[in-house]
Structures are given as structure tokens and as C-alpha cells.
Amino acid sequence: MVQLFHNCNLERILEGSAWLLDTNMIILKKVTVGEDQVVILMTMTNICVQVHQLPFGFVDTSVGALVGRHICMMVKYDDENN
């Protein structure tokens, strides 16, 4: 458990996750007051996925959504890095 004293640090860390440590994923969750840390389910996290060597014409939002649904679900597609 980690305690942060400034909300800006918390938001920066949560937005920057998922974090890796020696190729092991660290899943972070904000705990609310009164929540029992022992029984918190931490089964999902957002990750960034890159797909390389797609044929011309396959780099678009619909293919990104298809890949995202195949993994689990798509949260956001970055069309600025096609």
C-alpha cells in the first residue's frame, strides 16, 4: 500500500498505469475511505497495445476496436500514431 499526499501525484500515477516491474504488471486502484484493502478485487487494468505490420488500409479505428474487443474491450483508440 502506498499513501500519496498530493492529488496531482495520484492522478499522474493512475493515468500512467499500467506499470511494469521486471516484466510483472502492477495494477493500481484508488482506495476510498472505509474500503477494506484485504478484499479489494483487482482483476482488470487498462493497457496500451501496439499492433505492428498491419496491411495498408487496416490502420483505422474499426480495426483497433476489433483488436480491443478480441483482448477484452477497447477504451480508447490513438489515431494520432497511425
KERO-568415 format. One record per residue (C-alpha): residue number from 1; residue in three letters; chain; x, y, z. Coordinates in pm, 1 decimal. Each point is the difference from the previous one (the first is absolute). Last residue first. Layout:
% residues N
[NUM, ALA, A, [X, Y, Z]],
...
This chain:
% residues 82
[82, ASN, A, [-101.4, 563.2, -3720.2]],
[81, ASN, A, [102.8, 185.3, 313.5]],
[80, GLU, A, [-259.1, 280.8, 9.9]],
[79, ASP, A, [-287.6, -249.9, -25.2]],
[78, ASP, A, [47.1, -113.3, 359.9]],
[77, TYR, A, [-302.3, -223.2, 67.5]],
[76, LYS, A, [-154.2, 4.1, 347.7]],
[75, VAL, A, [-162.8, -245.6, 240.8]],
[74, MET, A, [-17.6, -307.9, -219.6]],
[73, MET, A, [-137.8, -315.0, 161.3]],
[72, CYS, A, [133.8, -344.6, 87.2]],
[71, ILE, A, [292.6, -112.6, -218.0]],
[70, HIS, A, [-216.4, -78.1, -305.0]],
[69, ARG, A, [-210.8, 308.9, 67.9]],
[68, GLY, A, [311.2, 218.7, -14.4]],
[67, VAL, A, [118.1, -161.0, -323.8]],
[66, LEU, A, [-340.6, 65.6, -159.4]],
[65, ALA, A, [-6.9, 355.7, 136.4]],
[64, GLY, A, [345.0, 67.4, -147.0]],
[63, VAL, A, [-117.9, -146.2, -332.5]],
[62, SER, A, [-298.1, 238.7, 5.2]],
[61, THR, A, [213.2, 297.0, 106.0]],
[60, ASP, A, [243.3, -23.4, -288.4]],
[59, VAL, A, [322.6, -164.0, -111.9]],
[58, PHE, A, [-130.7, -278.7, -224.4]],
[57, GLY, A, [29.8, 194.1, -326.3]],
[56, PHE, A, [359.9, -102.6, -66.2]],
[55, PRO, A, [72.1, -337.6, 159.3]],
[54, LEU, A, [73.9, -7.7, 374.9]],
[53, GLN, A, [368.3, -43.7, 78.8]],
[52, HIS, A, [-15.2, 80.8, 372.4]],
[51, VAL, A, [-286.6, 2.8, 250.3]],
[50, GLN, A, [63.6, 210.7, 308.5]],
[49, VAL, A, [-201.1, -56.9, 317.4]],
[48, CYS, A, [-25.4, 247.6, 287.3]],
[47, ILE, A, [-132.5, -149.8, 320.7]],
[46, ASN, A, [-300.1, 74.8, 219.8]],
[45, THR, A, [-38.4, -206.7, 316.3]],
[44, MET, A, [-209.5, -294.4, 111.2]],
[43, THR, A, [-17.3, -254.5, 283.3]],
[42, MET, A, [66.5, 207.5, 308.5]],
[41, LEU, A, [-273.5, -109.7, 238.9]],
[40, ILE, A, [34.7, 178.9, 334.3]],
[39, VAL, A, [-40.3, -243.9, 292.4]],
[38, VAL, A, [305.4, 85.7, 211.3]],
[37, GLN, A, [-16.2, 374.2, -68.3]],
[36, ASP, A, [-333.8, 31.7, 182.8]],
[35, GLU, A, [-158.4, 324.0, -121.8]],
[34, GLY, A, [-77.1, 247.2, 281.0]],
[33, VAL, A, [148.3, 299.2, -181.1]],
[32, THR, A, [36.9, -73.2, -369.6]],
[31, VAL, A, [284.7, -195.7, -154.3]],
[30, LYS, A, [135.8, 109.9, -338.2]],
[29, LYS, A, [108.4, -302.5, -197.5]],
[28, LEU, A, [334.3, -93.3, -152.9]],
[27, ILE, A, [92.6, -313.5, -192.5]],
[26, ILE, A, [372.4, -75.0, -15.3]],
[25, MET, A, [87.3, -212.8, -301.0]],
[24, ASN, A, [307.4, -221.3, 23.9]],
[23, THR, A, [263.9, 43.2, -274.2]],
[22, ASP, A, [268.7, 89.6, 259.8]],
[21, LEU, A, [-233.0, 265.5, 142.3]],
[20, LEU, A, [-269.6, 117.5, -238.4]],
[19, TRP, A, [-252.0, 278.4, 53.6]],
[18, ALA, A, [-345.2, 11.3, -148.5]],
[17, SER, A, [-30.1, 288.6, 72.7]],
[16, GLY, A, [78.1, 357.5, -99.7]],
[15, GLU, A, [-347.8, 136.4, 72.7]],
[14, LEU, A, [11.3, -144.8, 352.5]],
[13, ILE, A, [346.5, 142.4, 68.9]],
[12, ARG, A, [-79.7, 347.6, -132.2]],
[11, GLU, A, [-334.4, 6.6, 185.9]],
[10, LEU, A, [163.1, -97.8, 330.1]],
[9, ASN, A, [282.2, 251.6, -37.9]],
[8, CYS, A, [-249.9, 281.1, -68.2]],
[7, ASN, A, [-200.1, -108.0, 307.5]],
[6, HIS, A, [291.8, 75.0, 232.4]],
[5, PHE, A, [75.2, -201.0, 314.9]],
[4, LEU, A, [46.7, -345.0, -147.7]],
[3, GLN, A, [-33.5, -318.6, 204.7]],
[2, VAL, A, [126.0, -326.8, -141.7]],
[1, MET, A, [-120.6, -346.5, 88.7]],
